[in-house]
């Protein structure tokens, strides 16, 4: 199920869910996990083509 449009979202979730959420967007929607600045908290940046579209970060 390819994604054709998305415009910069940030999702927060508890640490145990971050990998599962990443896997859904990568495996089901075809996004790619990519470069993310070295922030002092866990998270992922997911890309469509060369654009960082979705940021996943740990909820406090």
C-alpha positions as CSV (number, residue, x, y, z in Angstrom):
1,X,0.0,0.0,0.0
2,X,2.1,2.9,-1.2
3,X,1.8,6.4,0.2
4,X,1.3,9.2,-2.3
5,X,1.2,12.2,0.0
6,X,2.1,13.1,3.5
7,X,3.2,16.4,4.9
8,X,5.5,16.4,8.0
9,X,3.9,14.7,11.0
10,X,5.3,14.0,14.5
11,X,4.0,11.0,16.5
12,X,4.9,10.5,20.1
13,X,4.7,7.1,21.7
14,X,6.1,5.2,24.7
15,X,9.6,3.7,24.0
16,X,8.3,0.1,23.7
17,X,6.0,1.0,20.8
18,X,8.4,3.1,18.7
19,X,9.9,0.1,16.9
20,X,6.4,-1.4,16.2
21,X,5.2,2.0,14.8
22,X,8.3,2.3,12.7
23,X,7.9,-1.2,11.3
24,X,4.3,-0.5,10.3
25,X,5.2,2.7,8.3
26,X,8.2,1.0,6.7
27,X,6.8,-2.5,6.0
28,X,3.1,-1.6,5.2
29,X,3.4,1.9,3.8
30,X,6.8,1.7,2.2
31,X,8.5,4.5,4.0
32,X,12.3,4.3,4.7
33,X,13.9,4.9,8.1
34,X,16.8,7.4,7.6
35,X,19.1,10.0,9.0
36,X,18.1,11.7,12.2
37,X,20.0,14.3,14.1
38,X,21.6,13.0,17.4
39,X,18.9,14.2,19.7
40,X,19.2,13.1,23.4
41,X,16.0,11.0,23.2
42,X,14.9,7.9,21.2
43,X,13.2,8.3,17.9
44,X,13.2,7.8,14.1
45,X,12.8,9.9,11.0
46,X,10.9,8.2,8.2
47,X,11.3,9.3,4.6
48,X,9.3,9.3,1.4
49,X,11.9,9.6,-1.4
50,X,14.4,12.2,0.0
51,X,11.9,14.0,2.3
52,X,11.8,13.4,6.0
53,X,8.0,13.2,6.4
54,X,7.3,11.5,9.7
55,X,9.1,11.9,13.0
56,X,8.6,9.3,15.7
57,X,9.7,10.3,19.2
58,X,9.5,8.9,22.7
59,X,6.6,10.3,24.8
60,X,7.7,11.2,28.3
